[in-house]
Amino acid sequence: MGVINQFRSVIQWENPQTHELFLKFTDKGDEIKNASKLILQPGQACIVTYEGKIQEILEEEGIYDLKSDNKPFFTTLKKLLALREASEHIVGIWFYRKADILNMRWGTRVPVAYTDPVYTFPILLSAFGNYSIRITEPKSFFENIVAGKEYFGHAELKEIFLSRITQNITDYLANAKFSYVDIDSNLNNIATEVKNKTEKVFNDLGFKVLDFRIEGTRFDKETLDRIAKISDVQAEVLAAKLAGINYTEHQQLQAMRDAANNQAGAAGILMGMNTGMQTGNIMQEQNRTNPAALQDDDPMLKLKKLKEMFEMELITEEEFSTKKKEILNNM
């Protein structure tokens, strides 16, 4: 923590840290009434109290001469400090950060639950980011929140804001219902809307929101697992289309290959052959019911498709040879 100290009758905030927002001057045994100057550095301001009440707020950087300054309160203060014994103990000086307060962290404390509008299953969404603020009403914040504490920092301020803005963010995300596929492309829009939804909370506490950022989002494991399965099916459908077959045929060929690979000995070969025969019967039935498919009876076309399927590793070399022999025998 930075030290506010009196050095050679000068009161100033020495070595302020970024996590310090309000810090009370402590005289370390020296009397405030002996001080001659009060110094405010750029980005600093000062609240002076007397007998528990705010008497002056100094916001301009520079040097204030406590012995000759003509400010009404300083004139009265000098008289009181000179006349009353131990009067320095009823005078309070709090320095506070007037400069921008950057990189305050935020995050949804519990995941937001809603139904994905594209996939129509329930999902849980978490979001996190940062924001920057500036104090605009120091008197109100000092009286209602700091309340005379000797130190008030980043951690305390963040907790106050999170307890008030999280519900606003949660309500917005739940009602907006962004799909898994749309969330990343809408991060800037979400940040703008969340800033608008939470701005009043900051204003009521005496702060102005300078910017509000979303750094990332996170979905629950169950949602990610469901999306992965859907992606796998979509990839298989695309592979079947490229091979010139429909998805059902692709699945049957896949089952035939898996049976041949996973089962041992003759049982596996027999299962693969049976599956292959069922596939052939289905394809023949489709040809009978679909005149456009009759052209597939051309042995040359069949051999070409068979070769393409083998090159795409949709069937094994053994399956390729067997089917090739079958086509040639039927010519």
Secondary structure, DSSP 8 states (H G I E B T S, - for coil): --EEEEETTEEEEES--TTEEEEE---TTS-GGG--EEEE-TTEEEEEEETTEEEEEE-S-EEEETTT---HHHHHHHHHHHHSTTGGGGEEEEEEE-S-EEEEEEE-SS-EEEE-TTT-SEEEEEEEEEEEEEES-HHHHIIIIITT-SEEEHHHHHHHHHHHHHHHHHHHHHHH---TTTTGGGHHHHHHHHHHHHHHHHHHTTEEEEEEEEEEEEE-HHHHHHHHHHHHHHHHHHHHHHHTS-HHHHHHHHHHHHHHHHS-HHHHHHHHHHHHHHHHHHHHHHHHH-GGGGGGG-HHHHHHHHHHHHHTTSS-HHHHHHHHHHHHHT-
